[in-house]
Amino acid sequence: MKRRKFVKLCASAVASVTASPELLARDNQQYHRYARVALVDPYSSEPVRASSLEVGETYLFHYPFVSTPCFLIDLGKPVTSRSNLETRDGDRYRWQGGAGSNYSVVAFSAICAHKLSHPAPSVSFINYQHGEVRFRNSFDEIEQRSGVIYCCSENSVYDPAHGGLVLGGPAPQPLAAIELEYDAEQDSFYATATIGGEMFARYFSHFHDRLVLQHARTDIDRALTDTTKLMRLSEYTNNQVGCQA
Ligand code: FES
């Protein structure tokens, strides 16, 4: 084992027994802090109330950049256990679980870790499936379960209750998670960081011209600073492609 990697693993092992959950997130090698950005209603620009979210609905917002889409989902059940995950390069990291008063709200980058499929106004091949669907798992067996993020491009399936863990298909690593900070007084959320393997550099490079047209701006990699609009995925895209094995 390379020395750098060994030191990294030792550091995370020490953190796991000494740090608070909040510090654990920050000790992650794969924790990338960005601006604290409020999730707001696209029409009123007021903070979206957590209590107004519909369980099982897929919501979309952009973070940490103006053109990088993310999913927000209220899974309808508390997700309190942390998940230990690994990037395609073998870097281990920890996901802290759900946010909100019921710890049931999760958010992930909506850029597939395989070939970067992502929601666009014309079509989305990657979607959250709250009901039961069939898919081929990592052992190439047919599995049926509810509550998965399914990319119909080449059938990568992710578990949003376990940090975006890959359940099946060719994706080489979990979806990058978005850290949500819950403001109990306002009953609202802020996006504050990403946790996991980011795909943003490749995304900007692959889709630059289309993103410039779609967002009607050349600075598609500009970081958000104050607010981001949260809307239903069905309001953002005309065509959500569903699939199953
Ligand atoms: S791009 Fe998502 S499975 Fe290939």
Residues whose N, C-alpha, C, O or C-beta is under 5 A from the ligand:
A	BS01	FES	C112 H114 K115 L116 S117 C151 S153 E154 N155 S156
